[in-house]
Amino acid sequence: MDKKIDLHVHTNKSDGIFSEKKIIDLAVKEKIEIISITDHDNVDAVETSRIYAGEAGIKLISGIEFSIDHPNGELHLLGYGIDHYDQHILDTINELSLAREMRAREIV
């Protein structure tokens, strides 16, 4: 039997509408065995997701989706199996957040 997986899931910590717990509950209901939380430019939901997924019997692959500026347009880069405690990753996320905030202020 084939496994059901979803490796591109956004929580309400990004641009999704559901909490990480609700996503895990839906995965159980839909018999999805492996998921990856890949919120945009943050890892805020990874730890809670990891704990709750383990309790629910779902394999969680930690992830992130970075928005990358490219000469041909914006790209979305998915990273899987990341260490969501890594200080370099956290610093990069913080820099992206500050740049996004500055860009929003300039637009306003």
Secondary structure as UniProt FT lines:
FT   STRAND          5..9
FT   TURN            12..15
FT   HELIX           20..29
FT   TURN            30..31
FT   STRAND          34..37
FT   TURN            44..45
FT   HELIX           46..56
FT   STRAND          59..70
FT   TURN            71..72
FT   STRAND          73..80
FT   TURN            84..85
FT   HELIX           87..107
//
